[in-house]
Amino acid sequence: MHDIRAIRTAPEDFDKAMQKRGFEDQSSSILTLDSTRRAKIAAAEAAQAERNAASKQVGAAKAAGDDAEFERLRALVGAKKEEISALETEAKALDEDLRTALMSLPNIMSDEVPEGADEDDNVEIRSWGSPRVLEFEAKEHFDLPGVKPGMDFEMAAKLSGARFVVLTGAVARIHRALAQFMLNTHVDENGLTEAWTPVLVREEMMFGTGQLPKFGEDSYQTREGWWLVPTAEVTLTNTVNNLIVKENTLPHRYVAQTQCFRSEAGSAGRDTSGMLRQHQFEKVEMVSITTPDSSLEEHARMTRCAEDILERLELPYRTMLLCTGDTGFGAQKTHDLEVWLPGQGKYREISSVSVCGDFQARRMNARYHPADGGKPQFVHTLNGSGLAVGRTLIAVLENGQNADGGVDLPAVLAPYLGGKTHLSPDGELQ
């Protein structure tokens, strides 16, 4: 959420920042709402002062036996009470309108974000590994003979509909192994604190991280009012919701493996085959909560944590700096990691690592006490996939595929697979 005081101080700067997001002349309507709201508040305060003064005079008029003055003052007190109530109701409604307007606008992007319309304008920062040269035609993950026995889309469609999958046997075990490998690496080597959090959250938690009000159609809500999390970013970031923490406890660095749920409302016709775009999937999510002066360094650190997972899995990837047209609603700056998928012959996103500044913190009222004793300041928040488990499974299967339909698995997974390093063409671990 945006700071109304900053908009009052520099409306032209705010408009310029919003123009990069495709929003024109936002400050005018926002400042009109703000001005009207403040006028109502001032009028209510003035009416309260008049009521207080009249209330003091009522007793004096009664004591003096001035019945006419007594009745006039008593009527004035009653009228001012009604006026105050009406003004406060109007001010509260305007305050909600202002809050909704501020919460519906995206974050201000970093100056480092390049101009661009869409993903075609993203900028490659670096790459690692070279796509393997295959002496046979590459297959997509769902067409590999060794994978087919353990990846059932027809059963999932019977159970739940489109964009679901049932994993069994060796494929399910590889999927689990990947998540365990990611968690252990982040905890044991990257210093993150493992967490296990609910997948059902209150509506205010979705507001806190920016999924609401703008993106409600992208998520699922239960009849009881809970929302299913689209990512553990929601729960991990909201651990500081409405709290003031001590600066010497920062950064908070968390990692969690959760089920995630997305309606994919805007993806009709895209990636309909295979596991690439599902309504239900697993992610190992990283979240950091930091001070403002360390958030950019933390962004680089989190990006490196995600890159390291891909390197250990021997998966070629490239790191992209997203352009203005492709940067997400709540992000100031985002790095996307794109992994090579031989079956598609292209790089596809497997992780997004974003720094959000104080955008989410203002929505959550999440602050910290500076060590020097100053007044509480808003924390900075960051989030990133470390990694999306299903997409990593796709990448491992496709990059390790052999001509016979079997798959050579990354060596780092062997401890999680009973020492096995190969998926046979008939779907058995060897």
C-alpha positions in Angstrom: 0.0 0.0 0.0 1.1 3.5 -0.7 1.9 6.3 1.8 -0.7 9.0 1.4 1.7 11.6 2.9 4.3 10.8 0.1 1.6 11.3 -2.5 0.6 14.7 -1.0 4.2 15.8 -0.9 5.1 14.7 -4.5 2.0 13.9 -6.6 3.9 14.3 -9.9 6.5 11.7 -8.8 3.7 9.3 -7.8 2.0 9.7 -11.2 5.2 9.2 -13.0 5.8 5.9 -11.1 2.3 4.7 -11.8 2.6 5.5 -15.5 5.3 2.8 -15.7 2.6 0.5 -14.5 0.1 1.6 -17.0 -2.0 3.9 -14.7 -2.5 7.5 -15.7 -3.1 10.5 -13.4 -3.8 8.6 -10.2 -2.8 11.3 -7.7 -5.7 13.6 -8.6 -8.6 11.3 -7.6 -6.6 10.0 -4.6 -5.9 13.5 -3.3 -9.5 14.6 -3.8 -10.7 11.7 -1.7 -8.0 12.5 0.9 -9.0 16.2 1.0 -12.7 15.5 1.3 -12.0 12.9 4.1 -9.8 15.3 6.0 -12.5 18.1 5.7 -15.1 15.8 7.1 -12.8 14.9 10.0 -12.1 18.6 10.7 -15.8 19.4 10.5 -16.6 16.6 13.0 -13.9 17.9 15.4 -15.3 21.4 15.1 -18.9 20.2 15.8 -17.6 18.2 18.8 -16.0 21.3 20.2 -19.3 23.2 19.8 -21.2 20.4 21.4 -18.8 20.3 24.4 -19.1 24.1 24.9 -22.9 23.9 24.7 -23.0 21.0 27.1 -21.1 23.1 29.7 -23.6 25.9 29.3 -26.7 23.7 29.8 -26.1 23.3 33.5 -25.6 27.1 34.0 -28.8 27.9 32.1 -30.7 25.4 34.3 -29.2 26.8 37.5 -30.1 30.4 36.4 -33.7 29.4 35.7 -33.4 30.4 32.1 -35.7 27.8 30.6 -35.6 29.2 27.1 -31.8 29.2 27.0 -31.8 25.8 28.6 -34.0 24.3 25.9 -32.0 26.1 23.1 -28.7 24.7 24.4 -30.2 21.2 24.9 -31.5 21.2 21.3 -28.1 22.4 20.1 -26.3 19.6 21.9 -28.7 17.0 20.3 -28.3 18.5 16.9 -24.5 18.6 17.1 -24.6 14.9 18.3 -26.4 14.0 15.1 -24.2 16.2 13.0 -21.0 14.6 14.5 -22.4 11.1 13.9 -23.2 11.9 10.2 -19.8 13.5 9.6 -17.9 10.6 11.2 -19.9 8.1 9.2 -19.1 10.0 6.0 -15.4 10.3 7.0 -15.2 6.5 7.7 -16.7 5.7 4.3 -14.3 8.1 2.6 -11.4 6.5 4.6 -12.4 3.1 3.3 -12.7 4.4 -0.3 -9.2 5.9 0.1 -7.8 2.7 1.5 -9.3 0.7 -1.3 -7.9 3.0 -3.9 -4.4 2.9 -2.3 -4.5 -0.9 -2.0 -5.6 -1.4 -5.6 -2.6 0.3 -7.1 0.7 -1.7 -7.7 4.0 -1.1 -6.0 6.4 1.6 -7.2 9.2 -0.1 -9.2 12.9 0.3 -8.6 14.8 2.5 -11.0 16.8 -0.6 -12.0 13.7 -2.1 -13.7 14.0 -1.8 -17.4 11.2 -0.4 -19.6 9.3 -3.0 -21.5 5.8 -4.3 -22.4 6.0 -8.0 -21.6 8.3 -11.0 -21.0 9.9 -10.4 -24.4 11.5 -7.3 -23.0 13.0 -8.9 -19.8 16.8 -8.7 -19.6 19.1 -11.7 -19.1 21.5 -11.0 -16.2 23.4 -14.3 -16.3 23.1 -17.9 -17.3 24.5 -21.2 -16.1 25.0 -24.5 -17.9 24.4 -25.4 -21.5 21.4 -27.3 -22.8 22.3 -30.9 -23.4 22.7 -31.9 -27.1 20.4 -34.8 -27.6 20.9 -37.3 -30.5 17.2 -38.1 -30.5 14.0 -36.0 -30.5 13.3 -34.6 -27.1 10.0 -35.5 -25.5 8.0 -33.5 -23.0 7.8 -35.0 -19.5 4.3 -36.5 -19.9 5.3 -38.4 -23.1 8.4 -40.1 -21.6 7.8 -43.9 -21.3 9.4 -44.1 -17.9 7.2 -41.3 -16.6 3.8 -42.4 -18.0 3.1 -45.1 -15.4 3.5 -42.6 -12.5 1.8 -39.5 -14.0 -1.9 -39.9 -14.5 -3.9 -37.0 -15.8 -7.0 -39.0 -16.8 -7.4 -40.2 -13.2 -6.9 -36.7 -11.9 -9.6 -35.4 -14.4 -12.0 -38.0 -13.1 -11.3 -37.0 -9.5 -11.1 -33.2 -9.8 -11.2 -32.0 -13.4 -8.7 -30.4 -15.7 -5.3 -29.1 -14.5 -4.7 -31.7 -11.9 -2.5 -34.7 -11.8 -2.1 -38.0 -9.8 1.5 -39.0 -9.2 2.3 -42.6 -8.1 5.3 -44.8 -7.6 8.7 -43.7 -8.7 7.5 -40.3 -10.0 5.8 -39.5 -6.8 8.9 -40.4 -4.9 11.2 -38.2 -7.1 8.7 -35.4 -6.5 9.0 -35.8 -2.7 12.7 -36.2 -2.9 13.0 -32.9 -4.7 11.1 -31.0 -2.0 13.1 -32.6 0.8 16.4 -31.8 -1.0 15.3 -28.2 -1.4 14.2 -27.8 2.2 17.4 -29.5 3.6 19.6 -27.3 1.5 17.9 -24.1 2.5 17.9 -25.0 6.2 21.3 -26.6 6.6 23.3 -24.5 4.2 21.4 -21.3 3.5 20.4 -20.5 7.1 16.6 -20.4 6.6 14.2 -21.4 9.3 11.9 -24.1 8.3 8.2 -23.5 8.9 5.0 -25.4 8.4 2.0 -23.2 7.9 -1.8 -23.5 7.2 -3.0 -23.4 3.6 -6.3 -21.8 4.7 -6.0 -18.2 5.7 -8.2 -15.3 6.8 -9.2 -12.7 4.2 -7.1 -10.0 5.9 -3.9 -12.1 5.3 -4.6 -12.1 1.6 -5.0 -8.3 1.7 -1.7 -8.1 3.6 0.4 -9.6 0.9 -1.5 -8.0 -2.0 -3.6 -10.9 -3.4 -6.7 -9.0 -2.5 -8.6 -6.9 -3.5 -7.3 -6.9 -7.1 -6.6 -10.6 -7.7 -9.4 -12.4 -5.9 -10.4 -14.3 -9.1 -6.9 -16.0 -9.2 -7.5 -17.7 -5.9 -10.1 -20.0 -4.2 -12.3 -19.1 -1.3 -14.2 -21.5 0.9 -17.8 -21.1 1.9 -16.7 -20.4 5.4 -14.7 -17.4 4.2 -11.1 -18.8 4.3 -8.9 -18.5 1.3 -6.6 -21.2 0.0 -3.1 -19.8 -0.3 -1.6 -19.4 -3.8 1.8 -19.5 -2.2 3.3 -19.7 1.3 4.3 -16.1 0.8 0.9 -15.3 2.3 1.4 -17.1 5.6 5.2 -16.6 6.1 5.0 -12.8 5.4 2.0 -12.3 7.6 3.9 -13.7 10.6 4.7 -10.1 11.3 1.2 -8.8 10.5 0.4 -5.9 13.0 3.6 -6.5 15.0 6.5 -4.4 16.0 9.7 -6.5 16.1 13.1 -5.5 17.4 15.7 -4.6 14.8 18.3 -7.0 16.3 16.0 -9.9 15.5 16.1 -9.1 11.7 16.3 -10.5 9.2 13.7 -13.2 9.6 14.4 -15.9 7.0 11.8 -18.6 6.5 11.3 -21.5 4.1 8.2 -23.7 3.9 6.9 -26.5 1.6 3.2 -26.2 1.0 0.4 -27.1 -1.3 -0.6 -24.1 -3.3 -3.8 -23.3 -5.1 -4.5 -21.1 -8.1 -7.5 -20.8 -10.3 -5.4 -19.8 -13.4 -8.2 -17.6 -14.4 -6.2 -15.7 -16.9 -4.4 -18.7 -18.5 -7.2 -20.2 -20.7 -5.6 -22.3 -23.4 -2.1 -21.9 -22.1 0.0 -25.0 -21.0 -3.0 -27.3 -21.0 -0.8 -30.4 -21.4 1.3 -31.8 -18.6 2.2 -30.5 -15.1 3.4 -27.0 -16.0 0.3 -25.1 -15.0 -1.9 -26.7 -12.4 -4.7 -25.6 -10.0 -2.9 -27.5 -7.1 0.8 -27.8 -6.8 3.7 -27.7 -4.3 6.3 -25.0 -3.8 9.2 -24.6 -1.5 8.9 -20.9 -0.7 11.4 -18.5 0.8 10.4 -15.3 2.6 12.7 -12.7 4.2 11.7 -9.8 6.5 14.4 -7.2 6.7 15.3 -3.6 7.4 15.2 -1.1 4.5 18.9 -0.7 4.2 19.5 -4.5 3.7 16.6 -5.5 1.5 18.5 -5.2 -1.9 21.4 -7.3 -0.5 18.8 -9.8 0.7 17.2 -9.9 -2.7 20.6 -10.9 -4.2 21.1 -13.5 -1.5 17.7 -15.1 -2.0 18.2 -15.2 -5.8 21.5 -17.0 -5.2 19.8 -19.5 -2.9 17.4 -20.4 -5.7 20.1 -20.5 -8.4 22.2 -22.9 -6.2 19.3 -25.4 -6.1 19.2 -25.5 -9.9 23.0 -25.9 -10.2 23.1 -28.8 -7.8 20.4 -30.4 -9.8 22.5 -29.8 -12.9 19.7 -27.9 -14.7 20.7 -25.2 -17.2 19.0 -21.9 -16.4 19.1 -18.2 -16.9 18.4 -15.4 -14.5 16.2 -12.6 -15.9 15.5 -9.1 -14.6 11.8 -8.5 -15.3 10.8 -5.4 -17.2 8.1 -2.9 -16.2 5.4 -4.7 -18.1 6.2 -8.0 -16.5 6.9 -7.1 -12.9 4.3 -8.3 -10.5 1.8 -6.2 -8.6 3.6 -6.1 -5.2 7.2 -6.1 -6.4 9.7 -3.3 -6.7 12.1 -5.6 -8.6 11.9 -9.2 -9.6 14.4 -11.8 -10.8 12.9 -14.8 -12.7 14.9 -18.0 -12.9 14.1 -19.8 -16.2 15.1 -23.5 -16.5 15.7 -25.2 -19.8 13.0 -27.6 -20.9 14.2 -29.8 -23.8 10.7 -31.0 -24.6 9.6 -27.5 -25.4 13.0 -26.4 -26.6 12.8 -23.2 -24.5 13.5 -21.7 -21.1 10.5 -21.6 -18.7 10.1 -19.8 -15.4 10.7 -22.0 -12.3 11.2 -19.3 -9.7 10.4 -15.6 -9.1 12.4 -13.8 -6.4 10.9 -10.3 -5.6 11.8 -7.5 -3.2 8.6 -5.6 -2.2 10.1 -2.8 -0.1 7.6 -1.5 2.5 4.6 -2.1 0.2 3.3 -5.2 2.0 4.4 -4.0 5.4 2.1 -0.9 5.1 -0.8 -3.2 4.3 0.1 -5.4 7.3 1.2 -2.6 9.6 4.4 -4.6 10.2 7.2 -2.5 11.8 10.4 -2.8 13.7 12.0 -0.8 16.6 15.3 0.7 15.4 18.2 -0.3 17.6 19.0 3.4 18.1 15.7 4.0 19.8 13.9 5.9 17.1 10.3 5.6 16.3 9.0 2.3 14.7 9.7 1.9 11.0 8.1 -0.3 8.4 10.0 -3.5 7.6 10.8 -4.6 4.1 9.6 -7.9 2.8 10.9 -10.3 0.1 9.7 -13.6 -1.3 10.9 -16.2 -3.8 10.4 -19.8 -4.9 13.1 -22.1 -3.9 11.8 -23.8 -6.0 8.4 -24.7 -7.6 8.5 -28.5 -7.0 6.3 -29.7 -9.9 8.2 -27.5 -12.4 11.5 -28.8 -11.0 10.2 -32.4 -11.5 9.4 -31.5 -15.1 12.9 -30.1 -15.6 14.7 -33.1 -14.0 12.7 -35.6 -16.1 13.1 -33.8 -19.4 16.8 -32.9 -19.0 17.7 -36.4 -17.8 15.8 -38.2 -20.6 17.4 -40.9 -22.6 16.6 -42.3 -26.1 15.0 -45.4 -24.5 12.5 -43.3 -22.5 14.3 -43.7 -19.2 15.7 -40.8 -17.1 19.1 -40.3 -15.5 18.5 -38.5 -12.2 20.7 -35.8 -10.5 23.3 -37.3 -8.2 22.2 -35.1 -5.3 18.8 -36.9 -5.1 20.3 -40.3 -4.6 20.3 -40.0 -0.7 16.6 -39.3 -0.9 15.9 -42.2 -3.3 17.6 -45.1 -1.5 20.7 -44.6 -3.6 18.8 -44.9 -6.9 20.0 -42.7 -9.7 17.9 -43.8 -12.7 14.2 -44.1 -13.7 13.9 -47.0 -16.1 11.8 -47.0 -19.3 9.1 -49.0 -17.5 8.9 -46.5 -14.6 11.1 -48.2 -11.9 13.8 -46.6 -9.8 17.2 -48.3 -10.4 
